[in-house]
Amino acid sequence: MELQQLTDAVIAGDAPGAEALTEAALAQGIAPTTIVDDALIVAMGAVGERFGRSEIYVPEMLLSARAMEHALSILDPLLAGADIVPRGTVVIGTVKGDIHAIGKNLVGIMLRGSGFAVHDLGVDVPVERFVQAIEEHRPDILGMSALLTTTMGGMESVIEALGKADVRDRVKVLVGGAPLTEEFARSIGADGYGRDASAAVARARQLTAAVT
């Protein structure tokens, strides 16, 4: 098989096909890292570009992300055993009072597919849990999500808490969610803003390139 087939399956949102093609690639002796770099990352890059051009929308992105997740479920144990150095480490979570997960989950899947190690704290995450996670995982990036205008302020509370804990300088803060804007992100002292999952991953790559 050619890895282009796997790329096409992920782009098309064909989860069973992506899983079968991943297994076929491994059976042919193709390295897990090669599958990630030359098929999955390429696929999600293409999906992100199509989304940016409004050729596809969130439902199609979710299908592609699901297909990639199926492929990664096979590759993850092999990648862990190979002691692969990730592109960077990201802690993500939805802020306190907000239980919306779809956007956060999509970003997490796409980050993993782009070579990042991701620690997902889940939803309704208290300020102190974000701070604890920075100390525990020492990530390059902290990603926070909010879908409610009433919970957006929690992001600033987390950034302030990071400063009080003397860990703010250790991590870049990336925020996103439907009600957010670039101006809001700047006003609370965030380092980056992702208007959607594709933009968030692109910004994460920029931020890690800046610190490495």
N, C-alpha and C positions, 0 to 999 in steps of 0.2 A: 504494500500500500504506500501511497504518498501522504505526507503529513498535511498536504493541502486538503485532503478529504476530511481530516479531522477538523481543520480550520473551518471548512465549509459547513460541517455538521454543527459546530458551535454557533456559527453565525446564523444558521437556520433554526436554532433552538431545538435541535434533534438530540435529546438527552440519551435515549437508548443507543442511537448511532454513535454519539460521542464516546460513550462508555465502551462499546464494542470496538471502535477504531483505536481507542487508547490501549485496550488489551492486545489488539492485533499489532500495534506498533511495538509494544514491549516484547511480544512474542518474536518479532523480527530482530530484536536486539537493539532497538533504538533506545538511547539513554533517556531516563525520565526528565532530566534537565533539558535535553534537546526537544522533547515533546512540549514542555512548558514554553521554552523560548521560541521555538519555530512554528508552533501551532496555536497554543492557547493564548499567549500574549498577542500574537498577530491577530487572532480572531477577535479578541476583545478590543484591540485597537481599532479594527475595522468597524466593529459595532459602535464604538464611541464616536467615530467619524460620521457614520450614517445617522446616528442620533443627533449629532451637532448640525447636520444638514436637514434635519426634520424628515428624513427618509423613513425612519422608524420611530416608534414611540415607546413609552415605558413598558407596556405589556410585552413587546418584542424583546426589549432589553432583559426583562426578567426571564424570558424563555431561554435566551442565550446564556444568561448567568447560571440558570439551572443546568443547562447542558454542560457548561464548564465545571460546575460543581460536581457533576457525576464523573467527569474525567479526573478531576483533582482527588476525588475520594479513592481512586485507584492509585494515583501517583503519590499521595501524601505519605504513606508509610515508607515508600521507597526513597522519597526525598529526605525524610527525617533520618533514615538510616545512612544516607550518603553524606551527612554532615554538610549540607549545602548552606553557604552563607547567603542570607536573604538580601534583597535590595535595600531593605530597611525594616524596622519594626514599628507597627502602628497599634495603638490602643484606641478602640472605638466604643461609643455608647450613646444612648439617647438620654437626655438630661432628666433630672428629677421632675416628676409630675407628668411626664410624657411617655406614653406606652406605644407609640408608633415605631414599627420595626422594619417595614418593607424597604424604605430608602436606605437605612443603615445596613441592612442585610445585603442589599445589592452592592453597596460600596465595599463592604467587607469581602464579598465574593470576587469582585473585580480587582480589588487590591491583591488578594491571594493569587489570582490569575496573572497579575503583573509582577509577581515575584516577591511580594512583601509577606512578612510574618505578621499575622493579625491576631490580636487578643480582643475578643468581643465581650464587653461587660454587660450587654443586654440593654434593657429599657428601664426607665424610671431609676436611673443611677444617681445615688446621693453624691454630693460634692466630695465628701471625704473618701468615697470609693474611687473616684477619679484620681485623687491625690495619692492614695495608696497604690493604685495601679502604676503610676509613674515611678514610684519608688521600687515597686516590685519588678516590673518588666523593663524599666529604663528604655522606653521607646524613643524613636526619633520623632514621631508624630503622635499627637493626641487628637482624635477626630470626634467631634461632638455633633449630635443631630437634635433638631427640634422641629416639630410640625405645628405647634401651637404658639400663637403670639404670647400667650400667658406664661409659657415656659422658656421663652428665648432668654430672659434675664438670667436664668440659671447658668448660662454659658459664661457670663461675666463673673458670676459668683465663683465658678470653678477656676477661672483665670486668676482672680484675686487670691483664692485659697492656695493656688500653686505658688504665688509670690510669697505668701506668708510662710509656706512650708519650705521656702528657699529651693524650689525645684523648677521654677518657671524657665530659667535659662537652659535647662536640660532638654527641653522639648519644644517643637514647633506645634502650634495649635491651629487646627483646620476645622472650620465650622460649616454646616450646611443644613438645608431644610427649606421647605416651601416659602415660609414667611420671611426668610432672611434676605439680606442684600449685602453687596460689597461694602457699602457705607456702614451698615450695622457691624459687620465683622471688624472693620477698622476701628470703630468707636469703642469696642470692648477690648481691643488690644490683641485680637487674633492675628495670626501670621498668614492665614489664607482662608479663602472662601470657595466652596464648590456649589455652583448653582444646580448641579445635577450629579449623578454618579460618575459619569464620564469626566466631567470637569474636575471633580474631587480627586479622581485618580491621577489625572494630569498634573494637578497642583501638588499632590503628594510626591510625585516624581520630581517636580521642580524643587520642592523643599528639601528632599533628601539629597539631591544633587548639590544643593547649596551648602549642606552641612558635612558632605563627605569629600 
